[in-house]
Amino acid sequence: MENKIREMALNLSYEDCGIIKAGVLAEYSEKLNSRIEKVPKNRMFYENFKKYADPAADIPEIKSIVVAVVPNYIYNTPVEFNGVYGKSYMFDYRTDKNAPFFKKRREFADFLESLGIKCLINSKNGFSAPARLAAYKAGLGIIRRNNFFYTQNGSCNYIEMFAIDKELENIRSVKLKECPENCRRCIDACPTCSLIEPYVMSAVDCISFHTSIAAKYGMGMPSIELAEKIGGRLYGCDACQDVCPFNNCKPAGTEIFPGLENLAYAMRPENIMTMSYDEIERTLTPKYWYLKKEELWKWKINALTVMMNGYSEKYKASIRLGLDDANENVREFSRRVCRRLEITI
């Protein structure tokens, strides 16, 4: 049965697939505690993930987890948004019914159930588990010093998990060269110094955190100093992955991610400033769903940050629009940006 499951995953174009018993994830709790001990200010964030160490605690039927790697490296990164939007967000298919792996995920789950296996997909209404640790335990690759999971094709991937009610196991043995002991490329490249040491990061200092879910934790409006460090990144950050020598040798993907070209207009910072919040919710939220309805003002903070750091005269009118925005956070941040750029208020 384990071989049939892996064969089906490969037929569906997953890069690889393995199966672990749910209990092997227990060490995740120790890893979280160690991270909190080293970076105490992250406690309020990491406490949310402690339940991931035991997915069977709330759902006792979970006996094993099928882990499959989605090859996001097959997609071409639009030049316009390279370094502006994180690849994992641009190529996220979980809420996109037109994306190939959205359909393949359902097809794979249906296949598991056809074998007489009850299956849950990792999602908001499914179950939670530490994806990178699960993939590592399944022998599908390694976790490198920047904390990302790598296969032989680098770190541009997504880890899909299917919890099942049967005790199965299929541990792969992907052999990859370890990171050199003296390599600091990812640490030195981090704009906000969120990578403190190899394998240790401060999540609340990460640009991906600040440009997406920070508003949920009351940290949505950065200081001008932090905004300058964020640079031209509007949503997400790939700095520590882009400099990694285990990524740099990989060829650029050739496939176009479905719908990305049609969304390009709404993804540009100057256009975000002209959009109403209803328009942002209609166009951007289905794709970039981490920002909830009450947090959509964060899009304009992010857009203002990008325009401030890459300022040219064409952005002046768009920046000034923020001064009259319906949201006070946007109005205040626009005032700060105008003062920083010496734009008349």
C-alpha positions as CSV (number, residue, x, y, z in Angstrom):
1,M,0.0,0.0,0.0
2,E,2.8,2.4,0.8
3,N,4.3,1.8,-2.7
4,K,1.0,2.4,-4.3
5,I,0.6,5.7,-2.5
6,R,4.0,7.0,-3.5
7,E,3.5,5.8,-7.1
8,M,0.2,7.8,-7.3
9,A,1.9,10.9,-5.9
10,L,4.6,10.7,-8.5
11,N,2.0,10.1,-11.3
12,L,0.3,13.3,-10.1
13,S,3.6,15.2,-10.5
14,Y,4.5,15.6,-6.9
15,E,8.3,15.7,-6.6
16,D,8.5,13.0,-4.0
17,C,6.4,11.4,-1.3
18,G,6.9,9.6,2.0
19,I,4.9,8.4,5.0
20,I,5.7,8.9,8.7
21,K,4.0,7.8,11.8
22,A,2.4,10.8,13.6
23,G,4.3,10.2,16.8
24,V,7.7,11.0,15.3
25,L,6.7,14.7,15.4
26,A,6.8,14.9,19.2
27,E,10.3,16.5,19.1
28,Y,8.8,19.6,17.5
29,S,7.7,20.7,21.0
30,E,11.3,20.7,22.2
31,K,12.4,22.6,19.1
32,L,9.8,25.3,19.8
33,N,10.8,25.6,23.5
34,S,14.4,25.9,22.5
35,R,13.5,28.7,20.0
36,I,11.5,30.5,22.6
37,E,14.3,30.2,25.1
38,K,16.8,31.7,22.6
39,V,14.4,34.4,21.3
40,P,11.9,35.1,24.2
41,K,10.1,37.9,22.3
42,N,8.7,35.3,20.0
43,R,6.8,33.5,22.7
44,M,3.4,35.0,21.8
45,F,3.9,33.8,18.2
46,Y,5.4,30.4,18.7
47,E,3.0,29.4,21.4
48,N,0.4,29.0,18.7
49,F,2.3,26.2,17.1
50,K,2.8,23.9,20.1
51,K,-0.3,21.8,19.2
52,Y,1.5,20.9,15.9
53,A,3.7,18.5,17.8
54,D,0.8,16.1,18.4
55,P,-1.7,16.2,15.5
56,A,-3.5,13.2,17.1
57,A,-4.3,15.0,20.3
58,D,-7.4,16.5,18.9
59,I,-8.0,13.9,16.2
60,P,-7.1,10.5,17.7
61,E,-7.9,8.8,14.4
62,I,-4.6,10.2,12.9
63,K,-2.1,7.4,12.9
64,S,0.3,8.4,10.0
65,I,0.9,11.4,7.7
66,V,1.5,11.1,4.0
67,V,4.0,13.9,3.0
68,A,4.2,15.0,-0.6
69,V,6.4,17.8,-2.1
70,V,4.9,20.2,-4.6
71,P,7.6,21.5,-7.0
72,N,7.0,25.2,-7.1
73,Y,10.4,25.6,-8.9
74,I,8.6,24.8,-12.1
75,Y,7.0,28.2,-12.2
76,N,8.5,31.3,-13.8
77,T,8.9,34.2,-11.4
78,P,7.6,37.4,-13.2
79,V,10.5,39.8,-13.6
80,E,8.3,42.7,-12.4
81,F,7.6,41.0,-9.0
82,N,10.9,39.2,-8.4
83,G,12.0,40.4,-5.0
84,V,8.7,42.2,-4.5
85,Y,6.5,39.2,-3.7
86,G,7.7,36.1,-2.0
87,K,7.6,33.0,-4.4
88,S,5.7,30.9,-1.8
89,Y,2.9,33.4,-1.9
90,M,2.8,33.9,-5.6
91,F,2.7,30.2,-6.2
92,D,0.3,29.3,-3.4
93,Y,-2.5,27.1,-4.9
94,R,-4.4,26.3,-1.7
95,T,-7.3,28.6,-2.4
96,D,-7.0,28.7,-6.2
97,K,-9.3,26.2,-7.8
98,N,-7.7,26.9,-11.2
99,A,-4.2,25.9,-10.0
100,P,-3.1,22.4,-11.1
101,F,-2.1,21.3,-7.6
102,F,-5.3,22.4,-6.1
103,K,-7.0,19.8,-8.2
104,K,-4.2,17.2,-7.8
105,R,-4.4,17.5,-4.0
106,R,-8.1,16.6,-4.1
107,E,-7.4,13.8,-6.6
108,F,-4.7,12.4,-4.3
109,A,-7.0,12.5,-1.3
110,D,-9.7,10.7,-3.3
111,F,-7.2,8.0,-4.2
112,L,-6.2,7.5,-0.6
113,E,-9.9,7.1,0.3
114,S,-10.4,4.6,-2.5
115,L,-7.8,2.4,-0.7
116,G,-10.1,2.4,2.3
117,I,-8.1,5.1,4.1
118,K,-9.8,8.0,5.9
119,C,-7.9,11.1,5.0
120,L,-7.6,14.7,6.2
121,I,-5.8,17.4,4.2
122,N,-3.7,19.9,6.1
123,S,-5.7,23.1,6.0
124,K,-7.8,25.4,8.1
125,N,-10.5,22.7,8.4
126,G,-8.2,19.7,8.4
127,F,-5.3,19.2,10.8
128,S,-2.1,21.0,11.7
129,A,1.5,19.6,11.8
130,P,5.0,20.9,11.3
131,A,5.4,20.6,7.6
132,R,9.2,21.0,7.3
133,L,9.9,18.6,10.1
134,A,7.4,16.1,8.6
135,A,9.2,16.2,5.2
136,Y,12.6,15.8,6.9
137,K,11.4,12.9,8.9
138,A,10.0,11.3,5.7
139,G,13.5,11.5,4.3
140,L,12.5,13.8,1.4
141,G,15.3,16.3,2.0
142,I,17.0,18.4,4.7
143,I,16.4,21.6,6.6
144,R,19.2,24.1,5.9
145,R,20.7,26.9,8.0
146,N,18.0,29.4,6.8
147,N,15.3,27.1,8.3
148,F,13.9,26.2,4.9
149,F,13.3,22.7,3.6
150,Y,15.4,21.6,0.6
151,T,15.1,18.8,-1.9
152,Q,17.7,18.3,-4.6
153,N,15.9,21.0,-6.5
154,G,16.3,23.6,-3.8
155,S,13.8,25.3,-1.4
156,C,11.1,26.5,-3.8
157,N,8.5,24.0,-2.9
158,Y,5.4,23.5,-0.8
159,I,4.9,20.6,1.6
160,E,1.5,18.9,1.4
161,M,0.4,16.6,4.2
162,F,-2.4,14.1,4.3
163,A,-3.3,12.6,7.7
164,I,-4.6,9.0,7.5
165,D,-6.1,6.5,9.9
166,K,-3.7,3.7,9.1
167,E,-0.3,3.0,10.5
168,L,1.9,3.1,7.4
169,E,5.5,4.1,6.9
170,N,7.6,4.9,3.8
171,I,10.8,6.7,4.7
172,R,12.8,7.9,1.7
173,S,16.6,8.5,1.8
174,V,17.3,11.6,-0.2
175,K,21.1,12.3,0.2
176,L,22.0,16.0,0.1
177,K,25.2,17.8,0.9
178,E,25.0,19.6,4.2
179,C,25.5,23.4,4.5
180,P,29.2,24.3,4.9
181,E,30.0,24.9,8.6
182,N,31.4,28.4,7.8
183,C,28.6,29.5,5.5
184,R,26.8,32.7,6.6
185,R,25.3,33.8,3.4
186,C,21.7,33.5,4.5
187,I,22.4,35.1,7.9
188,D,24.3,38.0,6.4
189,A,21.6,38.6,3.7
190,C,18.7,38.9,6.1
191,P,17.7,42.6,5.9
192,T,16.2,42.7,9.4
193,C,18.7,40.3,11.1
194,S,15.8,37.9,11.9
195,L,18.3,35.0,11.3
196,I,20.1,35.1,14.5
197,E,22.3,32.0,14.0
198,P,22.1,28.8,11.9
199,Y,18.7,27.2,12.3
200,V,17.5,29.9,14.6
201,M,15.3,32.8,13.6
202,S,13.2,35.5,15.2
203,A,9.8,35.2,13.4
204,V,8.6,38.6,14.6
205,D,11.6,40.3,12.9
206,C,11.1,38.5,9.6
207,I,10.0,40.6,6.6
208,S,7.5,37.9,5.6
209,F,5.9,38.3,9.1
210,H,5.9,42.1,8.9
211,T,4.3,42.2,5.4
212,S,1.6,39.7,6.1
213,I,0.4,38.6,9.5
214,A,2.0,41.3,11.7
215,A,-1.3,43.3,11.8
216,K,-2.9,40.4,13.5
217,Y,-0.4,40.8,16.4
218,G,-0.8,44.6,16.6
219,M,2.5,45.2,14.7
220,G,1.1,46.3,11.3
221,M,2.6,49.7,11.0
222,P,6.5,49.6,10.9
223,S,8.7,52.5,11.9
224,I,10.4,54.3,9.1
225,E,13.6,52.7,10.1
226,L,12.1,49.2,9.8
227,A,10.4,50.2,6.6
228,E,13.7,51.1,5.1
229,K,15.1,47.7,5.9
230,I,12.0,46.0,4.3
231,G,13.1,47.8,1.1
232,G,11.2,46.9,-2.1
233,R,9.5,43.9,-0.7
234,L,5.7,44.2,-0.7
235,Y,4.6,40.8,0.5
236,G,7.0,38.2,1.7
237,C,10.8,37.9,1.4
238,D,13.1,35.4,-0.3
239,A,16.4,37.1,0.7
240,C,17.9,34.2,2.7
241,Q,16.8,31.7,0.0
242,D,18.0,33.7,-3.0
243,V,21.6,33.9,-1.8
244,C,21.8,30.2,-0.9
245,P,24.2,28.4,-3.2
246,F,21.9,25.4,-3.1
247,N,19.3,27.5,-4.9
248,N,21.5,29.6,-7.2
249,C,22.4,26.7,-9.5
250,K,18.8,25.9,-10.3
251,P,17.3,26.9,-13.7
252,A,14.4,29.3,-13.7
253,G,11.0,27.7,-14.0
254,T,9.3,27.9,-17.4
255,E,5.6,27.5,-16.5
256,I,3.3,30.4,-15.9
257,F,1.3,30.2,-12.7
258,P,-2.4,30.3,-13.6
259,G,-4.0,33.7,-13.1
260,L,-0.8,35.6,-12.0
261,E,-0.7,37.7,-15.2
262,N,-4.3,38.8,-14.8
263,L,-3.6,39.9,-11.2
264,A,-0.4,41.9,-12.1
265,Y,-2.3,45.2,-12.3
266,A,-3.6,44.9,-8.7
267,M,-0.2,43.8,-7.4
268,R,1.6,47.0,-8.3
269,P,2.1,49.4,-5.3
270,E,0.8,52.5,-7.0
271,N,-2.4,50.8,-8.0
272,I,-3.0,49.3,-4.5
273,M,-3.2,52.9,-3.3
274,T,-6.0,53.8,-5.8
275,M,-8.1,50.7,-4.9
276,S,-10.9,50.7,-2.4
277,Y,-10.8,48.1,0.3
278,D,-13.6,46.3,-1.4
279,E,-11.5,46.1,-4.6
280,I,-8.5,44.8,-2.6
281,E,-10.7,42.2,-1.0
282,R,-12.1,41.1,-4.3
283,T,-8.8,41.0,-6.3
284,L,-5.9,40.3,-3.8
285,T,-7.5,38.5,-0.9
286,P,-8.4,35.3,-2.7
287,K,-4.7,34.9,-3.6
288,Y,-2.9,36.5,-0.6
289,W,-5.3,35.3,2.0
290,Y,-3.2,35.9,5.1
291,L,-4.5,39.4,5.4
292,K,-8.1,39.3,6.7
293,K,-10.9,41.7,5.9
294,E,-10.1,43.9,9.0
295,E,-6.4,44.0,8.1
296,L,-6.6,45.0,4.4
297,W,-5.2,48.4,5.3
298,K,-1.8,46.6,5.6
299,W,-1.7,46.4,1.8
300,K,-1.5,50.1,1.6
301,I,1.2,50.3,4.3
302,N,3.2,47.7,2.3
303,A,2.7,49.6,-0.9
304,L,3.8,52.9,0.7
305,T,6.9,51.2,2.0
306,V,7.9,49.9,-1.5
307,M,7.3,53.3,-3.1
308,M,9.2,55.1,-0.4
309,N,12.3,52.9,-0.8
310,G,12.1,53.0,-4.6
311,Y,10.9,56.5,-4.9
312,S,10.5,58.3,-8.2
313,E,8.3,61.3,-9.1
314,K,5.7,58.9,-10.6
315,Y,4.9,57.7,-7.1
316,K,4.2,61.1,-5.5
317,A,0.5,61.3,-6.3
318,S,0.0,57.7,-5.1
319,I,1.8,58.3,-1.9
320,R,-0.3,61.4,-1.2
321,L,-3.5,59.4,-1.7
322,G,-2.7,57.8,1.6
323,L,-3.1,61.1,3.4
324,D,-6.9,60.9,2.9
325,D,-7.3,57.2,3.3
326,A,-10.2,55.9,5.3
327,N,-7.9,54.1,7.7
328,E,-6.0,56.1,10.3
329,N,-3.0,53.8,10.2
330,V,-2.6,54.5,6.5
331,R,-3.0,58.2,7.0
332,E,-0.4,58.3,9.7
333,F,2.1,56.2,7.8
334,S,1.6,58.3,4.7
335,R,2.5,61.4,6.8
336,R,5.7,59.7,7.9
337,V,6.6,58.7,4.4
338,C,5.9,62.2,3.1
339,R,8.1,63.7,5.8
340,R,10.8,61.2,5.0
341,L,10.7,62.1,1.3
342,E,10.1,65.8,1.9
343,I,6.8,65.7,0.1
344,T,4.5,68.6,1.0
345,I,1.6,67.5,3.2
